[in-house]
Amino acid sequence: MRSPLTTCAITVLGGLVGSPLAKSHSVAPDYSFVVIGCNRLNDVDTAGSPSTANLPALNRLFTEVAALSPKPDYIFFAGDLVLGYTKDTLELERQLTEWVKVYKASPLFGTSTNLVTIPGNHETQDKKAGKKSFAAAERTWLRVMKDYIVGSNGPGIDSTHGDSLSTDQSQLTYSIDHNGDHFVLMDTDPVGRDWRVPTNWLDTNISGARNRGARHIFAIGHKPAYPGPATPTDGLAQYPANRDTFWNILERNHVEAMLASHVHSWQKIQPNPGKTWQIIAGNGGSQWDSIWVVYQLPASTYQGYTLVKVASSGTVKVESWGHDVENPTYYAAHPERPTVLKDSADITWGSIAPTGLLGARHSAAGFALAQNGVLLAVLWNGARSSQPVAQILSVDGRMLSSARLASGPTGWFGKVDLSTLTPGSYVLRLNAGDAQESHAILVR
């Protein structure tokens, strides 16, 4: 008989696997790319950093990416490089210029890995004006970051696309082709259309790439479509009609993944099994603001980068690499803590990989899980007519552990004890009388 666990690893299992998309494109070489976002400091922590970036994390990132072998073809920095959030464009320009100096002084500069920068809300919005993007900030970004913008085929001022754009987005939202694959880079806060993306242009562009036989398609932007239960109306979810239209475009065209940041954590979900993944790679150095800090769980998180490996065979794998940090001293260097593989998944179109719980995880439906030793922390969003209960069941329906969820600032929250479980498959059932849902989990 197996002994009960003293430590455990939890996996949430997906649904039915869809058939992989048949690839008609010619064989392309293996390659990889890195995605990372959210390296800016909080305003109270910027002393000693003219760029307002988390310098220990940023320098470590550049050094470690430069040391990767084989070298990635691209590093996409998906927004919130600097604190910004100001109407003072001279200050914004100063911060961005200093950030570029950090990159140029790093081992990554001058290598075969191309840096591509994508604006986040801190680069284009004025916080005092209600977090609204403004044209002068866009112009400042385009001027300072011109060497790290690699396309210009995006939508102009409303032009023929009908996306109600008031400023030229041709170098803020655009696409590039690489090794038979298609990349769409997006500004998720265009002037007058904050928290939204130009769906008409995206539909034309992405459908065109699919019709031309693109092997893989990736969308990269700052704000995610599904930000998670902690802030369910943040990101593109603030305008659900625009978000849903956008996500339908991705799924209809078999887009492998949207890679985003904005939420300061690593997360991966697949809103619909066998279809497009969402990868949040926002753990680049900004202070961790996940739901697990709200509930003081866990004590340690990690900073790092996301590596996407595209194989000539047609498979696409994502890896999250990082080193542990403590949230109160998120800007401290920890050279003694190694960067290790924290999470991974096969995100090839049509495949489903388990969602491991090495960090916070959420579903598009509004529940989230995190592992803290032998405790499973559960957050369930939404109003309930009665106090919810989280139950762990055996596969034959026997209840093995349960906990009542308490009302918290972002939903219903509780911790289920897993210490008596042996490795194997179980069912997590969330029950509130008026609502019930079940999720398969694997204890290892």
N, C-alpha and C positions, 0 to 999 in steps of 0.2 A: 504494500500500500504506500502511496506517495505521501510525503509529509506536507502539512499545511505550509503556506508560504510565509517567509519572513520578509522577503522583498518580492516584488512582482513587476511585470511589465504588461500593460493592458493594450489591446488592439481593438478598435471598432471595425467590424467587418462590413463591406459594402453589399449591394444587392446583386442582381444577375449581371453577368458579363455580356456586353454586346459584342457583335462580330467586328473584328478590326477592319478598318477601311482598307480596301485593296489599293495598293500603290502602283500607279502606272508610270511614275517618274523614273528616270534613269538613276543608276546607283551614284550616290554622292559620298564624299569622304566623311569619316568620323570627324566630329568637331564638338566644341563645347562653348558655353557662354555663361557669364556670371550676372546675376541680378541682385541688387541691394538697394535699399532706400532708408531714409530716416537716420541721418547721422548728426543732425543739428542738436546743440545743447539747449537746455532751458535758459531763459534770459538771466536768471540769477547765477548761472554757472559759467558765464562766458568770459570772465576775467582770465587773461593769459591766452586767449584764443581769438586773434583778430578775425579769423574766418567764422567764428561762432560755431565751428564744428567740434565734435568730440575727437580731439587730435590723437590721443592714444589709440582709439578704435579705428580711426581713419588710416593712420600710418600702418597699423597692424594689418588692416584690410589690404592696402596697396602692396605691402611686402609679401603677404601670403599668396595673393593672387599672382604676383610676379613670379613666385616660386613654383607655381603649379606646373606639372609636366604630364601631358602636353599642355602648352599654354592655351588658355581660352581665346577664341577669336574676338570676343567682345566682353566688356564689362558695362552693363547698362545700369546707370545710377538713377533710380526711379524716384527722384524728388526729395525735398526737405534736406538738401545738402547743407543749408545755412538757416539761421533763425529767421531772418527777413521779417515778414509780417508787418511791413512798415510802408507808409506813404513816401518816406524819404528815399528816393531812388539813388541818391549819392551814397547813402549808407548801404543800401542793397548792393550797389555796384562794388563798394569796398569789400563787403563780405564775400561776394562771389569771386572777386579778383584774388583775395587772399586764399580762398579755397583752391583755386587753380594753381597758385604758387605751391601749396602743399602737394598737389598731384605732381607738378613738374619736378619737385625735389625728391620724389619717391622712386623706388626701384622699378615701378611699373611704367613710368614715363620712358618713352623711346623703345619699348618692347613691341612685339608683334600684336599684343592685345590692344584693341581699339577701345578707348573710353567714349561712351555715348551718354550724354546727360539729358534727363527728361525733367521738366519743371514739376514741382509739387506746389501745394497751396501756400507754403511759407515763402516761396519765391515770387509768386504772382499776386497774392492777396494782401489787402490792408486790413489788419485785425480791427483797428478802431472804426473802420467804416462798415463793420459787420461781416468781416471775412469775405470781402468782395475783390475779385481780380480787377486790375485796372491796366489800361493800355501802356502807360509809361513803364510799369514793371515788366510787361512782356517785352518791350523794346530793350530794356536793360538786360534781361536774360539773353535775348538774341545777340546783343552786341558782345557781352562778356564771354558767352559760352559758344560763340560761333564755330570754334575749332572742334567742338564736341557735339555738333549737330550734323547728321550725316544724310539728310534728305530734305527735299523741298517740294514734294508733290502733294502736299496736304491742301485742305480747302481754303479758298480765299474768303473775302468778306461776302458771305452768303452766296455769292456767285450763282451757280446753277444747282446747288445741292439742296437748298431749302432747309439748312440747319440753323437759321437765324443767328449767324455769326456776325458780330459787329467789328471784329478785328481780323487781320490776316493771320490765319492759322497754318499757313503752308509749311512752316518750319517748326511748328509746335506739335502738330498731329500729322504724321506722314508715315510712309512705309519704305522698307528696303527689302531687297532679295539677297539671299546668301546661301550658297551651296544647294540650290534648288528649293530652299525654304523661304517663307515669307514672314517678315516681322512688321507689325503695326505698332508704332510708338505714339502714345496719346497724351495730350494735355487734358487732364480731367477737370480743369477749372478755367475754360476760356472766358474772356470778358463778356459779361452779360449772361453767361450760361454756366455759372459756377455749379460744381457737383454733377456735371453732365458731360456727355461726349457726343460728337456729331454723327448721329446714327445713320443718316442718309449717305454721307460720304463714306463711312465705314462699311456700309452694306455694299456699295458699289466697288470699293477697293478690295474688300475681303472676298466677295463673290467672284470678282475678276481673277484674283489669285487662285482661287479654287478651280475656276474654269480653265485656267492656263496649266493646271496640273501641278500646283505647288505640293511638295511632298509633305511638309509640316507647316502649320501657321501658328504664330505666337503673337499675342497682344500684350503689350507692356505699358502700364500707366501708373500714376501715383495712387489714386484712390480705388479701393476694391469695390466690386459689385456687391459682395456679401461680407460686410465688416464684422459680423458676429453678434452674439447675444449681448455683449457688453454695451455696444452702441448700435442697436439694430437699424437706426435711421441715419447713420453716418455714411460716408463715402457716397457711391452712386445710388445707394438705397434711399437717399434723401428725396430723389425723384424716381419712384419705383417704375413708372411707365417708361421713362427713358432707359432705366436699367434693364427692364425686362425685354425691351426691343433690342438693346445691345446684346444681351445674353442669347437671345434667340438667333441673332446673326452669327454669333460664335458657334453655337451648336449646329445650326443649319449648314454651316460651312466646314464642319469637322475641325474647328480650331482646337489644337492640343490643350492650350492653357492660356489663361490670363494671369500674368505675373504683376503684382502690385506691392505697395508698401502702406504708408499712412498709419496703419495699426502697428504699434511698436512691438511686434512679435513675429515668430515664424508660425504659420498656419497653412494647412492644406485641406481643401474640401472638394468634393465633386457634387455639385447641386443635383445633378441627375446622373444616376449610375451609367457608366460606359460612355459618358459624353465629356464636355469640356471641364477641365480642372481649373480651380482658382488657387494660386499659390501666393500667400502674403509673405513677403521677404522684407519686413520692416524692422528687423533687428540689427540695424547697421550701427547703432551707437547711441540713439536717443533713449531717454529714460523710459523704461518699461512701463506701459500704462494699460496692461492687460487686465481683464476681469479678475485675475488671480491675485493682483496687488490689492484690488478693492476688498477682497476677502482674505488678505494677508496669507496667500498660499500660491505657490511655494515660496520659500525664502530666497532661493537662488534661480536666476534665469540665465540666458546666454546671448551673447552678441556674436555676429558672424556674417556669413554670406551664403547665397544660394547658387549652386553649380548645376547647370543643366547639361546633360551629355546626350548628344544626338549621334546615333550609330548609323553606319552605312547600311546596316540590316533593316533600318526603319524604326527601331525602338528609341524611345525618349525616356530618360531617367532623370529625376531631380534629386539632389542631395542638399541637405542643410548642414553646414559646417559651422562650429562655433566654440567659444570658451565661456565658462560660467562667470557671471558678475553678480554683485549684490546691488539691488536697485538704489539704495541711498548713495552709493559711491559708483554710479554707473560710468562716470568719466575717469575712473582710476585705471591705470595700466596694471595688467596682471601677467607679466611675462612667464611666471612660474606655472600658469594654467595653460595646458596645451589645447590647441584647436583640434577637435575630434568630430567625427561624423555623428550628428545628433538625430537625423531622421532622413528617410529616403522613400521614394515611390517610383513605380513605373507609371508614367503619365501618357504613354502612347495612346492615341485615340482608340477607343473601344475596349481598353483594358481597365481593370479596377484593382488598385492596390490597397491593402489595409491602411487605416489611418492610425499609426502608432501614437501613444500618449507620452512622448518624451517632453512635451510642452503642452500648452493649452490647445485644445481642438474644439472646433464647433461645426455644426451643420447649418446648411442654409435654412432649415426648418426652425431653428431657434433653440437648440440645446447645445450645451458645451460640457466637456469633460476635461479633467486634468488629474494626473497621478501625483500623489504626494506620499511616497513610501507605500504602505499597504492600505492607504485610504484612497478612495475614488471620489473626487470632488465633482459634484453635478450641479449645473446651472440650467434651469428650464425657464424660458422666457414666456411672457404672456399672462393675461389675467386668468385666474382660475376660480371656480365657484367654491372649491374646498381645498384644504391644505394638501399639496401633492405629497406622494410617497415615492421614493426610489427603491426598487426592489431588485435584488440579484436572484435569478432563478436558474436551476439546472435546466438542461435541454429537455428533460421530461416534465418540467413544470413545477418542481419542488422549490419552495422559497428557502433561500440559504442565508440571506442577509437583507436588511432593509433600514431605511432612515427617512424620517419626515423632513421635508424641505421647509425652510423658513423663508419668509419674505425678506428680500434684500433690495438694494438700490437699483439693481439691473435685472431682477427676476427672482425666481425661487431657487434657494441654494441649500445644499446639504452635503454630508460626507458619509459614504458607505464603507463599512469595514470589510476588507477583503482578506484579512489575515488568516482566516480558517479555510480558504479555498485552495485547492490543488490546481496545478496547471491544467488547462482545458478550455472548452467552449461553454459559454454561459449566455444568459439573456438579461439585459438591463431593461426593466419595465418601469416607465414613468406613468403614474396613475393619479389623477385628480378628480375622479368621479365623472366630471363632464368631459374629460379628455384623457386619452391613454395612447401611449406609443411605446414600441419595443425596439431594441437595438441589440444585435448580436455582438458580443465581445469575446475576446480571447485572452485568457490569463496565461502568462508564460513564466 
